[in-house]
Structure formats: structure tokens, C-alpha cells
Amino acid sequence: LTPPLFEILEDGKPQKITNFFEVRAGESVSTQPNGEPEGVAAPPRRFVLFVDNDSLHPYNGELLMDAMRDFLKMSLRPGDLASVVSWNRALTIAAPFTDDRDKLMEAIDMVAAESSAAGIKSDLARVQKDCSRAIDQARNGALPMLVAYENCIVTAKEETMVTALLSRQLLNAIDLTMTSVAGAEGKKILVLVGARLPRNPGQEIYQWVNQMFNPYLRGFDAAMRQPDEREEQLDFLQRVARAANAHGVTLHT
């Protein structure tokens, strides 16, 4: 099989094939004149293991740290380099690019020890606490149910804005990190390990609030409010996706 036998279309337009080789079990293969395959070194890879420590519950974080340790033990090939980066509302390079597995393991241990207390309680859990109290007050006659709903929506909006802000700070940090591999040769991969990168910030929160108040509010006062952060958040996500394309980086979340 040769390049002329293949056609690559992007948005319906033919694209020139500039790189063409077979890959078997992680190693590229070329063909000798006699037709026998000849193994050649696979292109080098650069991995950035980006840990969003600010959003990870410690239990889930440890499971993911174990998965990263296993990956480094089993999957790094000769010529590969890896880096460990931590985000905890500030960017920390725990290990710059290296092929030294011991240094990478030490970096993962350091990141695991810095888990954030913020990851223990989710944004939804914080809203549930305040809104449950508001519903109880309305049931007891301390305030109208519609007022309780509006108070709960204020709490939901505040938490949604915080979630959106934190996720955008995270996206900016990812964008900055990708520039560190922009000019490198070979395949470039950023693996994002975290629990906060919503497409629709606050969607889960508002759904819960509306479900809780639906039995008490009908007609014009029906509980139907929705978050308003979606369009701006989508713009941020698309901006990072375009940056990844520009830097030649594959993103895995």
C-alpha cells in the first residue's frame, strides 16, 4: 500500500498526505525491497500528565495517581519523555520532561500529597446544604416558597460563577502548558486528570434546584431557571481546542 491509494478529506476537501507509515504494536514498520517488514524506531512521544488537584476528591485522586504510575511503568518507550504538572489554582511543574521513571514517580507522589480540601465537597453539595435549609424554612412558614426558591437560585448562580471561573483558569493553565511542547518533534499528548471541566457550568446544580422546588411552584412561578454561563464557557473550550490544534497537541481528558 502506498500514499496514492489513500484519500484524506477535511471538510470535504482533499488533503495532501505528507506522513505515511505503518504502525504495529507501537512501532512503525517500513518495507524492504523484498517485501519483508523492517522495524524502525517509532516517532518520539512527549507526554504531559496534567493533574487538576483542585477538583479531585482525595480518594479518586489516589486511584488516578495509581493509574498514572502504571502507565509510566508499562507504556513509556525508549525515546519518550514525560512531564508531571499540577494545578491547584496555581501551576506547578512537578517534573520537567524526562525519561527517568524514578523522577516521574517522585513527582506523582509529590502531587498526590498536595490534594486540595476543595475537592472533598462538590459545588452541588454546597448548594444542596443551603437550599435544603431554605426549603425547610418555607415548609415551616418562615418565608414564602417563591422567596426560598429565589434565594436558592442566588446560591446556585454564585456557585456556578465560581465553577466557571475556576474551569477557565484551568483552561488557561492548560493552554500555557501546551506551549512547552509546541515546537517539539514527534507526537505530543496532554493527559488531563481532573473532575472539573464542564461544558455547561451549573447545569447539574440548576436541575437539582428545579426538581426540589417543582412540587411547590406551579404556573407562572414554576421552577424553570437555567444557568447562563454556557455560551461563554463553550467559547473558552473551543479556544483551547484551537490552541491544541495549533501546537500539534492531542488532548485526553
DOTIKE-389708 format. One record per residue (C-alpha): y negated, x negated, z; residue number from 0; chain. Coordinates in steps of 0.1 Angstrom, whole numbers, padded with zeros to 4 digits. Each point is the difference from the previous one (the first is absolute). Layout:
N
{c2 = Y c1 = X c3 = Z seq = NUM mol = A};
...
END
This chain:
253
{c2 = 0000 c1 = 0000 c3 = 0000 seq = 0 mol = A};
{c2 = -0034 c1 = -0013 c3 = -0010 seq = 1 mol = A};
{c2 = -0036 c1 = 0012 c3 = 0007 seq = 2 mol = A};
{c2 = -0004 c1 = 0018 c3 = -0034 seq = 3 mol = A};
{c2 = 0028 c1 = 0023 c3 = 0010 seq = 4 mol = A};
{c2 = -0021 c1 = 0014 c3 = 0029 seq = 5 mol = A};
{c2 = -0031 c1 = 0021 c3 = 0000 seq = 6 mol = A};
{c2 = -0024 c1 = 0002 c3 = 0030 seq = 7 mol = A};
{c2 = -0025 c1 = 0030 c3 = 0001 seq = 8 mol = A};
{c2 = -0029 c1 = 0003 c3 = 0023 seq = 9 mol = A};
{c2 = -0018 c1 = 0034 c3 = -0002 seq = 10 mol = A};
{c2 = 0018 c1 = 0005 c3 = -0033 seq = 11 mol = A};
{c2 = -0013 c1 = -0033 c3 = -0015 seq = 12 mol = A};
{c2 = 0023 c1 = -0029 c3 = -0010 seq = 13 mol = A};
{c2 = -0004 c1 = -0031 c3 = 0021 seq = 14 mol = A};
{c2 = 0009 c1 = -0036 c3 = -0009 seq = 15 mol = A};
{c2 = 0030 c1 = -0014 c3 = 0018 seq = 16 mol = A};
{c2 = -0011 c1 = -0034 c3 = 0014 seq = 17 mol = A};
{c2 = 0028 c1 = -0006 c3 = 0025 seq = 18 mol = A};
{c2 = 0037 c1 = 0006 c3 = -0008 seq = 19 mol = A};
{c2 = 0030 c1 = -0012 c3 = 0019 seq = 20 mol = A};
{c2 = 0032 c1 = 0014 c3 = 0015 seq = 21 mol = A};
{c2 = 0005 c1 = 0001 c3 = 0038 seq = 22 mol = A};
{c2 = 0034 c1 = 0001 c3 = 0017 seq = 23 mol = A};
{c2 = 0003 c1 = 0001 c3 = 0037 seq = 24 mol = A};
{c2 = -0035 c1 = -0012 c3 = 0006 seq = 25 mol = A};
{c2 = 0001 c1 = -0029 c3 = -0025 seq = 26 mol = A};
{c2 = -0012 c1 = 0000 c3 = -0035 seq = 27 mol = A};
{c2 = 0025 c1 = -0009 c3 = -0028 seq = 28 mol = A};
{c2 = -0007 c1 = -0016 c3 = -0034 seq = 29 mol = A};
{c2 = 0024 c1 = -0003 c3 = -0029 seq = 30 mol = A};
{c2 = 0013 c1 = -0032 c3 = -0015 seq = 31 mol = A};
{c2 = 0007 c1 = -0003 c3 = -0038 seq = 32 mol = A};
{c2 = 0037 c1 = 0007 c3 = 0006 seq = 33 mol = A};
{c2 = -0009 c1 = 0033 c3 = 0016 seq = 34 mol = A};
{c2 = 0010 c1 = -0010 c3 = 0036 seq = 35 mol = A};
{c2 = -0025 c1 = 0008 c3 = 0027 seq = 36 mol = A};
{c2 = -0018 c1 = -0029 c3 = 0016 seq = 37 mol = A};
{c2 = -0015 c1 = 0005 c3 = 0035 seq = 38 mol = A};
{c2 = -0036 c1 = -0010 c3 = 0004 seq = 39 mol = A};
{c2 = -0022 c1 = 0001 c3 = 0031 seq = 40 mol = A};
{c2 = -0013 c1 = 0035 c3 = 0007 seq = 41 mol = A};
{c2 = -0038 c1 = 0003 c3 = 0001 seq = 42 mol = A};
{c2 = -0014 c1 = -0008 c3 = 0035 seq = 43 mol = A};
{c2 = -0010 c1 = 0028 c3 = 0023 seq = 44 mol = A};
{c2 = -0027 c1 = 0003 c3 = 0026 seq = 45 mol = A};
{c2 = 0005 c1 = 0026 c3 = 0027 seq = 46 mol = A};
{c2 = -0027 c1 = 0012 c3 = 0023 seq = 47 mol = A};
{c2 = 0015 c1 = 0019 c3 = 0030 seq = 48 mol = A};
{c2 = -0030 c1 = 0020 c3 = 0011 seq = 49 mol = A};
{c2 = 0005 c1 = 0017 c3 = 0034 seq = 50 mol = A};
{c2 = -0023 c1 = 0028 c3 = 0010 seq = 51 mol = A};
{c2 = 0005 c1 = -0005 c3 = 0038 seq = 52 mol = A};
{c2 = -0027 c1 = 0024 c3 = 0009 seq = 53 mol = A};
{c2 = 0020 c1 = 0030 c3 = -0012 seq = 54 mol = A};
{c2 = 0035 c1 = -0009 c3 = 0009 seq = 55 mol = A};
{c2 = 0018 c1 = 0014 c3 = 0031 seq = 56 mol = A};
{c2 = 0015 c1 = -0029 c3 = 0018 seq = 57 mol = A};
{c2 = 0036 c1 = 0013 c3 = -0005 seq = 58 mol = A};
{c2 = -0004 c1 = 0006 c3 = -0037 seq = 59 mol = A};
{c2 = -0019 c1 = -0033 c3 = -0003 seq = 60 mol = A};
{c2 = 0030 c1 = -0020 c3 = 0015 seq = 61 mol = A};
{c2 = 0024 c1 = 0017 c3 = -0024 seq = 62 mol = A};
{c2 = -0022 c1 = -0010 c3 = -0029 seq = 63 mol = A};
{c2 = -0004 c1 = -0036 c3 = 0013 seq = 64 mol = A};
{c2 = 0038 c1 = -0003 c3 = 0001 seq = 65 mol = A};
{c2 = 0000 c1 = 0012 c3 = -0037 seq = 66 mol = A};
{c2 = -0025 c1 = -0027 c3 = -0009 seq = 67 mol = A};
{c2 = 0020 c1 = -0027 c3 = 0018 seq = 68 mol = A};
{c2 = 0031 c1 = 0011 c3 = -0019 seq = 69 mol = A};
{c2 = -0018 c1 = 0000 c3 = -0033 seq = 70 mol = A};
{c2 = -0013 c1 = -0036 c3 = 0006 seq = 71 mol = A};
{c2 = 0035 c1 = -0011 c3 = 0009 seq = 72 mol = A};
{c2 = 0018 c1 = 0016 c3 = -0029 seq = 73 mol = A};
{c2 = -0024 c1 = 0003 c3 = -0029 seq = 74 mol = A};
{c2 = -0023 c1 = -0030 c3 = -0002 seq = 75 mol = A};
{c2 = 0010 c1 = -0022 c3 = -0030 seq = 76 mol = A};
{c2 = -0008 c1 = -0036 c3 = -0006 seq = 77 mol = A};
{c2 = -0036 c1 = -0002 c3 = -0013 seq = 78 mol = A};
{c2 = -0010 c1 = 0032 c3 = 0018 seq = 79 mol = A};
{c2 = -0029 c1 = 0000 c3 = 0024 seq = 80 mol = A};
{c2 = -0008 c1 = 0026 c3 = 0027 seq = 81 mol = A};
{c2 = -0030 c1 = 0007 c3 = 0022 seq = 82 mol = A};
{c2 = -0003 c1 = 0023 c3 = 0031 seq = 83 mol = A};
{c2 = -0032 c1 = 0018 c3 = 0006 seq = 84 mol = A};
{c2 = -0009 c1 = 0023 c3 = 0028 seq = 85 mol = A};
{c2 = -0026 c1 = 0028 c3 = 0001 seq = 86 mol = A};
{c2 = -0011 c1 = 0013 c3 = 0034 seq = 87 mol = A};
{c2 = -0035 c1 = 0011 c3 = -0009 seq = 88 mol = A};
{c2 = -0005 c1 = -0036 c3 = -0009 seq = 89 mol = A};
{c2 = 0018 c1 = -0022 c3 = -0025 seq = 90 mol = A};
{c2 = 0022 c1 = -0028 c3 = 0013 seq = 91 mol = A};
{c2 = 0020 c1 = -0025 c3 = -0021 seq = 92 mol = A};
{c2 = 0031 c1 = -0006 c3 = 0022 seq = 93 mol = A};
{c2 = 0016 c1 = -0023 c3 = -0026 seq = 94 mol = A};
{c2 = -0016 c1 = -0013 c3 = -0032 seq = 95 mol = A};
{c2 = 0022 c1 = -0003 c3 = -0031 seq = 96 mol = A};
{c2 = 0031 c1 = -0021 c3 = 0008 seq = 97 mol = A};
{c2 = 0037 c1 = -0003 c3 = -0008 seq = 98 mol = A};
{c2 = 0007 c1 = -0009 c3 = 0036 seq = 99 mol = A};
{c2 = 0021 c1 = 0029 c3 = 0014 seq = 100 mol = A};
{c2 = -0004 c1 = -0013 c3 = 0036 seq = 101 mol = A};
{c2 = -0038 c1 = 0002 c3 = -0002 seq = 102 mol = A};
{c2 = 0002 c1 = 0035 c3 = -0016 seq = 103 mol = A};
{c2 = 0023 c1 = 0012 c3 = 0028 seq = 104 mol = A};
{c2 = -0024 c1 = -0014 c3 = 0026 seq = 105 mol = A};
{c2 = -0028 c1 = 0019 c3 = -0017 seq = 106 mol = A};
{c2 = 0019 c1 = 0033 c3 = 0001 seq = 107 mol = A};
{c2 = 0007 c1 = -0006 c3 = 0037 seq = 108 mol = A};
{c2 = -0037 c1 = -0005 c3 = 0006 seq = 109 mol = A};
{c2 = -0009 c1 = 0032 c3 = -0019 seq = 110 mol = A};
{c2 = 0026 c1 = 0020 c3 = 0018 seq = 111 mol = A};
{c2 = -0014 c1 = -0011 c3 = 0034 seq = 112 mol = A};
{c2 = -0035 c1 = 0012 c3 = -0010 seq = 113 mol = A};
{c2 = 0009 c1 = 0037 c3 = -0006 seq = 114 mol = A};
{c2 = -0029 c1 = 0024 c3 = 0006 seq = 115 mol = A};
{c2 = -0001 c1 = 0026 c3 = 0028 seq = 116 mol = A};
{c2 = -0017 c1 = 0023 c3 = -0026 seq = 117 mol = A};
{c2 = 0033 c1 = 0004 c3 = -0018 seq = 118 mol = A};
{c2 = 0017 c1 = 0016 c3 = 0030 seq = 119 mol = A};
{c2 = -0018 c1 = 0033 c3 = -0004 seq = 120 mol = A};
{c2 = -0006 c1 = 0015 c3 = -0035 seq = 121 mol = A};
{c2 = -0032 c1 = 0016 c3 = -0012 seq = 122 mol = A};
{c2 = 0018 c1 = 0034 c3 = 0000 seq = 123 mol = A};
{c2 = 0011 c1 = -0005 c3 = 0035 seq = 124 mol = A};
{c2 = -0035 c1 = -0006 c3 = 0012 seq = 125 mol = A};
{c2 = -0012 c1 = 0032 c3 = -0017 seq = 126 mol = A};
{c2 = 0029 c1 = 0020 c3 = 0013 seq = 127 mol = A};
{c2 = -0009 c1 = -0008 c3 = 0036 seq = 128 mol = A};
{c2 = -0036 c1 = 0012 c3 = -0003 seq = 129 mol = A};
{c2 = 0008 c1 = 0031 c3 = -0022 seq = 130 mol = A};
{c2 = 0028 c1 = 0012 c3 = 0023 seq = 131 mol = A};
{c2 = -0025 c1 = -0001 c3 = 0029 seq = 132 mol = A};
{c2 = -0025 c1 = 0020 c3 = -0021 seq = 133 mol = A};
{c2 = 0027 c1 = 0027 c3 = -0009 seq = 134 mol = A};
{c2 = 0009 c1 = 0003 c3 = 0037 seq = 135 mol = A};
{c2 = -0036 c1 = 0006 c3 = 0009 seq = 136 mol = A};
{c2 = -0004 c1 = 0027 c3 = -0027 seq = 137 mol = A};
{c2 = 0032 c1 = 0017 c3 = 0012 seq = 138 mol = A};
{c2 = -0013 c1 = 0000 c3 = 0035 seq = 139 mol = A};
{c2 = -0033 c1 = 0016 c3 = -0011 seq = 140 mol = A};
{c2 = -0021 c1 = -0031 c3 = 0007 seq = 141 mol = A};
{c2 = -0014 c1 = 0000 c3 = -0036 seq = 142 mol = A};
{c2 = 0005 c1 = 0020 c3 = -0032 seq = 143 mol = A};
{c2 = 0029 c1 = -0011 c3 = -0022 seq = 144 mol = A};
{c2 = -0023 c1 = -0007 c3 = -0030 seq = 145 mol = A};
{c2 = -0021 c1 = -0023 c3 = 0022 seq = 146 mol = A};
{c2 = 0032 c1 = -0018 c3 = 0011 seq = 147 mol = A};
{c2 = 0010 c1 = -0003 c3 = -0037 seq = 148 mol = A};
{c2 = -0034 c1 = -0015 c3 = -0009 seq = 149 mol = A};
{c2 = 0002 c1 = -0024 c3 = 0029 seq = 150 mol = A};
{c2 = 0034 c1 = -0011 c3 = -0011 seq = 151 mol = A};
{c2 = -0012 c1 = -0004 c3 = -0036 seq = 152 mol = A};
{c2 = -0027 c1 = -0023 c3 = 0013 seq = 153 mol = A};
{c2 = 0026 c1 = -0022 c3 = 0017 seq = 154 mol = A};
{c2 = 0022 c1 = 0001 c3 = -0031 seq = 155 mol = A};
{c2 = -0030 c1 = -0011 c3 = -0022 seq = 156 mol = A};
{c2 = -0009 c1 = -0028 c3 = 0023 seq = 157 mol = A};
{c2 = 0036 c1 = -0013 c3 = 0001 seq = 158 mol = A};
{c2 = 0002 c1 = 0003 c3 = -0038 seq = 159 mol = A};
{c2 = -0031 c1 = -0020 c3 = -0005 seq = 160 mol = A};
{c2 = 0014 c1 = -0027 c3 = 0022 seq = 161 mol = A};
{c2 = 0033 c1 = 0000 c3 = -0019 seq = 162 mol = A};
{c2 = -0018 c1 = -0002 c3 = -0033 seq = 163 mol = A};
{c2 = -0023 c1 = -0028 c3 = 0012 seq = 164 mol = A};
{c2 = 0029 c1 = -0021 c3 = 0013 seq = 165 mol = A};
{c2 = 0020 c1 = 0005 c3 = -0031 seq = 166 mol = A};
{c2 = -0029 c1 = -0011 c3 = -0022 seq = 167 mol = A};
{c2 = -0005 c1 = -0031 c3 = 0022 seq = 168 mol = A};
{c2 = 0037 c1 = -0007 c3 = -0006 seq = 169 mol = A};
{c2 = -0004 c1 = 0005 c3 = -0037 seq = 170 mol = A};
{c2 = -0029 c1 = -0025 c3 = -0001 seq = 171 mol = A};
{c2 = 0021 c1 = -0025 c3 = 0019 seq = 172 mol = A};
{c2 = 0029 c1 = 0005 c3 = -0025 seq = 173 mol = A};
{c2 = -0025 c1 = -0006 c3 = -0029 seq = 174 mol = A};
{c2 = -0013 c1 = -0032 c3 = 0017 seq = 175 mol = A};
{c2 = 0036 c1 = -0012 c3 = 0006 seq = 176 mol = A};
{c2 = 0010 c1 = 0005 c3 = -0037 seq = 177 mol = A};
{c2 = -0027 c1 = -0024 c3 = -0011 seq = 178 mol = A};
{c2 = 0019 c1 = -0028 c3 = 0018 seq = 179 mol = A};
{c2 = 0028 c1 = 0002 c3 = -0027 seq = 180 mol = A};
{c2 = -0022 c1 = 0011 c3 = -0030 seq = 181 mol = A};
{c2 = 0003 c1 = -0033 c3 = -0018 seq = 182 mol = A};
{c2 = 0035 c1 = -0009 c3 = 0010 seq = 183 mol = A};
{c2 = 0028 c1 = -0003 c3 = -0026 seq = 184 mol = A};
{c2 = 0032 c1 = 0021 c3 = 0002 seq = 185 mol = A};
{c2 = 0006 c1 = 0034 c3 = 0015 seq = 186 mol = A};
{c2 = -0024 c1 = 0011 c3 = 0028 seq = 187 mol = A};
{c2 = 0011 c1 = 0026 c3 = 0025 seq = 188 mol = A};
{c2 = -0019 c1 = 0015 c3 = 0029 seq = 189 mol = A};
{c2 = 0022 c1 = 0020 c3 = 0024 seq = 190 mol = A};
{c2 = -0020 c1 = 0023 c3 = 0022 seq = 191 mol = A};
{c2 = 0017 c1 = 0008 c3 = 0034 seq = 192 mol = A};
{c2 = -0018 c1 = 0027 c3 = 0018 seq = 193 mol = A};
{c2 = -0003 c1 = 0037 c3 = 0009 seq = 194 mol = A};
{c2 = -0035 c1 = 0009 c3 = -0011 seq = 195 mol = A};
{c2 = -0010 c1 = 0003 c3 = -0036 seq = 196 mol = A};
{c2 = -0005 c1 = 0037 c3 = -0007 seq = 197 mol = A};
{c2 = -0009 c1 = 0014 c3 = -0034 seq = 198 mol = A};
{c2 = -0014 c1 = 0031 c3 = 0018 seq = 199 mol = A};
{c2 = -0014 c1 = -0010 c3 = 0033 seq = 200 mol = A};
{c2 = 0002 c1 = 0028 c3 = 0026 seq = 201 mol = A};
{c2 = 0023 c1 = 0022 c3 = -0021 seq = 202 mol = A};
{c2 = 0027 c1 = 0000 c3 = 0026 seq = 203 mol = A};
{c2 = -0025 c1 = 0006 c3 = 0028 seq = 204 mol = A};
{c2 = -0017 c1 = 0029 c3 = -0016 seq = 205 mol = A};
{c2 = 0033 c1 = 0017 c3 = -0009 seq = 206 mol = A};
{c2 = 0011 c1 = -0002 c3 = 0036 seq = 207 mol = A};
{c2 = -0033 c1 = 0014 c3 = 0012 seq = 208 mol = A};
{c2 = 0000 c1 = 0029 c3 = -0024 seq = 209 mol = A};
{c2 = 0036 c1 = 0008 c3 = 0008 seq = 210 mol = A};
{c2 = -0008 c1 = 0001 c3 = 0037 seq = 211 mol = A};
{c2 = -0029 c1 = 0024 c3 = -0004 seq = 212 mol = A};
{c2 = 0013 c1 = 0022 c3 = -0028 seq = 213 mol = A};
{c2 = 0016 c1 = 0025 c3 = 0025 seq = 214 mol = A};
{c2 = -0034 c1 = 0006 c3 = 0016 seq = 215 mol = A};
{c2 = -0025 c1 = -0001 c3 = -0029 seq = 216 mol = A};
{c2 = 0001 c1 = 0025 c3 = -0029 seq = 217 mol = A};
{c2 = -0022 c1 = 0012 c3 = -0029 seq = 218 mol = A};
{c2 = -0032 c1 = -0019 c3 = -0005 seq = 219 mol = A};
{c2 = 0007 c1 = -0021 c3 = 0031 seq = 220 mol = A};
{c2 = 0034 c1 = -0012 c3 = -0012 seq = 221 mol = A};
{c2 = 0009 c1 = -0035 c3 = 0008 seq = 222 mol = A};
{c2 = -0002 c1 = -0017 c3 = -0034 seq = 223 mol = A};
{c2 = -0022 c1 = -0030 c3 = 0004 seq = 224 mol = A};
{c2 = 0010 c1 = -0032 c3 = -0020 seq = 225 mol = A};
{c2 = -0011 c1 = -0036 c3 = 0003 seq = 226 mol = A};
{c2 = -0026 c1 = -0013 c3 = -0025 seq = 227 mol = A};
{c2 = 0009 c1 = -0037 c3 = -0002 seq = 228 mol = A};
{c2 = 0025 c1 = 0003 c3 = -0028 seq = 229 mol = A};
{c2 = -0021 c1 = -0010 c3 = -0031 seq = 230 mol = A};
{c2 = -0017 c1 = -0030 c3 = 0016 seq = 231 mol = A};
{c2 = 0034 c1 = -0012 c3 = 0014 seq = 232 mol = A};
{c2 = 0016 c1 = 0003 c3 = -0035 seq = 233 mol = A};
{c2 = -0028 c1 = -0021 c3 = -0014 seq = 234 mol = A};
{c2 = 0007 c1 = -0027 c3 = 0025 seq = 235 mol = A};
{c2 = 0037 c1 = 0000 c3 = -0008 seq = 236 mol = A};
{c2 = -0006 c1 = -0001 c3 = -0037 seq = 237 mol = A};
{c2 = -0025 c1 = -0029 c3 = 0005 seq = 238 mol = A};
{c2 = 0027 c1 = -0021 c3 = 0018 seq = 239 mol = A};
{c2 = 0026 c1 = 0009 c3 = -0027 seq = 240 mol = A};
{c2 = -0024 c1 = -0012 c3 = -0027 seq = 241 mol = A};
{c2 = -0006 c1 = -0032 c3 = 0020 seq = 242 mol = A};
{c2 = 0038 c1 = -0005 c3 = 0002 seq = 243 mol = A};
{c2 = 0002 c1 = 0003 c3 = -0038 seq = 244 mol = A};
{c2 = -0028 c1 = -0024 c3 = -0005 seq = 245 mol = A};
{c2 = 0015 c1 = -0026 c3 = 0024 seq = 246 mol = A};
{c2 = 0035 c1 = 0005 c3 = -0015 seq = 247 mol = A};
{c2 = 0014 c1 = 0011 c3 = 0034 seq = 248 mol = A};
{c2 = 0028 c1 = 0024 c3 = 0006 seq = 249 mol = A};
{c2 = -0005 c1 = 0022 c3 = 0030 seq = 250 mol = A};
{c2 = 0029 c1 = 0013 c3 = 0021 seq = 251 mol = A};
{c2 = -0008 c1 = 0024 c3 = 0029 seq = 252 mol = A};
END
